[in-house]
């Protein structure tokens, strides 16, 4: 179908970061789909309509146009809810809405939607699933933003427990879990530093020394030493971060 072709073209442009071209093709796909729905209304077409709304919302989110992103995510939500509340795509839309509220620093609304997503994912999948661990991470991020570090750490650890069981120990998701847990210590104890170093080791094993994740690790370690007045060591790690930056 023509709408599918426009949607697929838009997906490619989105991946290439050509956001305006992506939006043009998504809107073309949506227009055709809406015309089709006037004559033939079925579940498959409505699901694709909801998918296009999500895709449009995702592009607006990448463009940092959060109000427009929210508008299209909620359009998707309305389309998905027509067919009940037991579908996985609905959990992803809840999650997307939560991420926008996080960016807007509307923490209570973010938690509401992240918890809706988590409950649905646990119901449809099971506790030991990377979608579930992702929900725990997102909830942890909100609590970290609220400076409720104990709760943030609790959710980050739940994410890490699942990821360690499902993934290799040397996996970028686990490296991210270590960083997230380290951040909850706010550079006030050696515990945070230990988590930063665990993350650094994994990322270096996976990516080598020239990668943005490794750069971030060095920066976080340097910041820890800086805030603890160990300035020479801080400089050393900041310089390592610069050296690990990929330059063309």
Secondary structure as GFF3:
##gff-version 3
##sequence-region A 1 248
A	DSSP	alpha_helix	2	15	.	.	.	ID=ss1
A	DSSP	alpha_helix	19	39	.	.	.	ID=ss2
A	DSSP	alpha_helix	43	62	.	.	.	ID=ss3
A	DSSP	alpha_helix	66	81	.	.	.	ID=ss4
A	DSSP	alpha_helix	88	103	.	.	.	ID=ss5
A	DSSP	alpha_helix	107	124	.	.	.	ID=ss6
A	DSSP	alpha_helix	130	145	.	.	.	ID=ss7
A	DSSP	alpha_helix	149	166	.	.	.	ID=ss8
A	DSSP	alpha_helix	172	183	.	.	.	ID=ss9
A	DSSP	alpha_helix	190	207	.	.	.	ID=ss10
A	DSSP	alpha_helix	212	227	.	.	.	ID=ss11
A	DSSP	alpha_helix	231	243	.	.	.	ID=ss12
###
